[in-house]
Amino acid sequence: MEEKQKRHFVLVHGACLRAWCWYKLQPLLKAAGHFVTVFDLLASGIGPKSLDELCTFLEYTLPLFKVMESIPPDEKVVLVGHSLGGLNLAFAMEKYPEKISVAVFLAATMPDTIHKPSYVLEEYFARASPEDFLDTKFAPFDRPEDHLTSILW
């Protein structure tokens, strides 16, 4: 009987979450013999920057870039992103295509190749009704001219 190929899974959390959100999946993958990497994106939980110090989505994605840079040249990972993590996947796919065997968008934001990356979110928020957000709170922060918004679930 042939042994199944062991994979390296890089799991990217979604909006308003942290690496802990993979606590059920991570041990299952490890028990199956796979290697799993989980981490917090910038300003998500305990980290070197707070939300008010974050300026761009690319900056928010830097921890994923750091993980991808640590992957040996002869290795390819299975990149999995949930929710807003889909945008992080798209940036990593563009920057490190040679290090990714497949990307999985798990109930995730998936940008296209025509519009700017934020297009999907802009369309979602434009079409959603206030009832869709239940008790979610949206608040501007930093300078008003930056048009930055924080979301609290």
PyMOL commands that set and color helices and strands:
alter all, ss='L'
color gray80, all
select helices_A, chain A and resi 19-22+25-31+51-53+57-60+62-70+85-95+97-99+119-127+130-133+144-146
alter helices_A, ss='H'
color red, helices_A
select strands_A, chain A and resi 8-12+35-38+77-83+100-108+137-140+149-152
alter strands_A, ss='S'
color yellow, strands_A
deselect
rebuild
show_as cartoon
